[in-house]
Amino acid sequence: MQLRLFPDPKPLVERLGPDFFRTLPTHPGVYWMKDAGGTILYVGKAKSLRQRLASYRVSNPDRMLRRTRRLLHHTVAIDWKSCESETEALQVEAAMLLELKPRFNRAGVWRGPPRRIVWTLDPDGLRMEIADDVAPGWHASPPFGAAARWIRSRLLRILWMGSRPDSDWAELPAGWFTSQVPVEARIHPWPPPGLDQDQFSTLLEALFSGSDDELLTWVESRQRSSASLFEKNLFRESVDTLREHFGFTPIAAPGSVASDPAPPPG
């Protein structure tokens, strides 16, 4: 890395002042950057408004994309709105992106396909897929859009583990440990003892609607006590990510630290 004779520029600190960043709240929220004419250039959400916006203080060409540095160059004001949770912030951000379509946002500015998680239970077990339309004999979630893939992947992993409490993560079916579980995925046999088909569908629908997380509690109760700390933390992260997404209070894994990296525009 080449040494610099001059410090990296801080365009937002120069325009907004250091007190702006010091006095920002630490709770979740949505922020939007505006140019000199008041046009909104970029909309983002944060777990911590202070932490997220602090990441924009220094325009470092070695660590910041050119597109982001261009955004900072054009920004003369930043407004923000506090939210009760990151889930609420995500919803507010999504609505603003669809309405405003800021020039520096790429993702979320057009309404994509609904993307539902659909599932069916038959003698061969549990099938869970992603679809825009619901076929006869299948149950369906509300539309989740782009989030449907990672929700399904996490669900299938922990449901598979819950159905096999004596197994470990290394025994997951081929490809299931990657970021996205393969399109063709089935858990067999299903349901496990103590959980009938109708009860499972009722619990899954309650989770998807944000009214009850009993299904996740059931999955947690099935984790083997002899699991390694790594496996327990991996399991906890998967369960709590789903809890938080659907509006329930997550339980942080021991020793874990929440991160909130600043994304590039769009």
N, C-alpha and C positions, 0 to 999 in steps of 0.2 A: 504494500500500500504506500502510495506517495505521500510524503509529509506535506502538510499545507502551511503556507506562510501566514495565512489569515484564518481566523475561526470561521466555522460554518455559519451561514446566514440564519437569522431567526426572524423571518418576515412577520409572523403572527405576533411574536413578543413585541416587536417594534410598533406594530399597529394597535394591538389590543392592550399592551402593558403586562408586566409580570403578575400584577395583582389579579388579573382576569383568571389566570391558570391556578393561582393559589387558593382562590375563593370558590372554585367549582365544587359542587357536592360530590361525594364518593359513591352515591347510590346509582342505580340504573337510570337510563334515560335515552333520549334521542337528541341529536344535535344536527344543525344545518348551517352550512357555510354560504355566505352571500358576497357578491361582487359590489363594486362601487354604485351600481345602479339598483341594488336591492334584489337582483335576481338570485334565486337559490341555485348554487352550483353543485352541491353535494349534500346528501342526507345519510347519516349513519346512526347506529345504536351502540350502546355501551353497557357493560356490567357496572363500570365505574366511570362516570363522566370525567372526573378529574384525571384518572389514569389514562383514559383513551385520548383526551384532548392534549394531555401533556406530551404524547408521542408525536404531535405535530409541531412542537416548539422549535425544533432544530431541523433545517432543511439540509440534510447530509446526503450528497450525491452518491456516496458509497453504499448507503443503507436504505435509500428511499428511491422508489421508482420515479422516472422522469414525469410520468403523468401526475403523481402525487405532488411533486415539486411545482408543477405548473398550476395545480389547484391552489397551493399555498400562495403562489405569486399573485393570483387573481382574487384571493379572499381578503376582504376588508372588515368583515364582521361575522361573528358566530353567535347564533341563538341556540337555546337548548330547552328541553322540557323534561322534568323529572317524571319517573314512572315507578309504580309500586314494585315491579319485578322486571327481570330481563324478558320474560314472556310478553308482558304488556308492551315493553319497548320495541320488541320485534314486530308486534302487531301495528303499533303506531308508525314505525318505520315503513312497513310494507304498504300501508295506506298512503303515506306521503309520497313514496316512490311511484306508485301507480298514478297518482293525481298530478304530480309535478314533473316527473321524468327529468331530473336534473342532468345536465350535460356530462358531469364527471362520474355519474353512476352508470354502471353497465348492467348489473344484475338487478332483477326485481322491477324494472321500469315497464315491463309489458306483462300482462296476465297470461301465464302459461296454462297448460292443461291441468285439470283438477287433481289427477294422481291420487287415487284412493288405495288404501291397503285392503285387499279382499282376501277372505279365507273361507275354506270349506273343510268339513270334517267327514271323512268317509272311512270304510274299513281299512284303507291303506294309511290312515293317520291324518295329520294336520297339513294342509297345503295353504301357504300364504304367499300371495303375489301382489303385484302393483298393476292397477288397471284404471282406465278412465270411465269405463262402463261396468255395470254389475250384471254378471250372468245369472240366470235362474239357479237357485240352490246355493248361492254364495252370500256370505255376510260382507258388509262393507263399512269402512270408516268414513268420517267426514273427509272432504278434500284436503290433502296436506301439501299439494304442490311438490316442489323440489325436496321438501323434508321427508317425503314418504319413503325414500330409499334408505336413509340412515335410520329412521324409526323402525322400519321392517327389519333391517340387519341386526340392530341391537335386540329387538324383541325375539327374533328367532334364536339368537345365541343364548340368551338367558332362559328362554323357554326350553331349549334343548338341554341346557344344564339342569334346569329345574326338574325335567323329566328323568334325569339320570344323576341323582345326587351323589353317586359313588364315582362319577367320572371327573376328569379334569379338562382344562381348556385344550390341552394337546390332543384330545380325542374328538374334538369337533369334526364334522364331516369336511372333506377336502374343499378348500376355498372359503369356508365359513369364517375363518379368522381374519380375512382381508377386510378392507374398508366396506365393501359391499358384498353381501351374501349373493351367490348366483341366483339368476332369475328362477330357475327350477329348483325349489327347495321344499323339502318335506320332513316332518318329524314323525317317525314311526318307531314304536307304537305310540298312539295318543288317543285319549288323554291318559295321564299317569294315574295310579291308584289314588282315590280320594277326591278326584275332580272329574265330574261328568261333562259331556259335551255341551249341554245347555248352560251349565254353570260357567264353563270357560267362556263361551260367547258372551254371556251377560257381563262377566267381569272385564272382558276385553273392550266391550262397548262402553262400559262405565269409565275405563281408563281413557279411551279415545275422546270421550265427551268432557273429561276433566272433573267428573263427579265423584270418583272413588279410585283409590290406588291399591285396592285389596289384592289385585292380581300380582302387583310387584311385591307386596308383603308376603304373599304365598310363595313366590319365587325365592325370596330371601330365606324363608324358613326351610327351603329344600337344600340350601348350600351345605356341603359337608364340612364338619368342624375341623377336619384334618387338612383342609386346603391351605396352601402356602400363603404367606402375606401378599405376594405378588398376585396370586389368583384372587384373593379376597378383595384387594384394591381394584383389580380389573373388573371384577363382578360389581363392586360398589359403584364404580364410575359409570358402568353401563346402566345400572338401575337408577342412579341419581340423575343422570342426563335425561332419562325418560321422565322421571318425576318432575324435574324442573320444567321441561318442555310443556308438560300438561298442567302446570300451575300448582304442583304440590311442593312441599318443602323438602329439598334434598338433604341427605345425610352425608357429609363429606367424609371421604376415606381418611384414615389416620395418616397424618403426615403429608396430606395432599395440600397443594397451594393452587388457588384459583388463578388462572391466567386470562388476560384480556388483551391480546396483541392488536396493534393498530393495523387494519387491513388497507391494501391499496384501494383507490377509488374503484367502485364497481365490483 
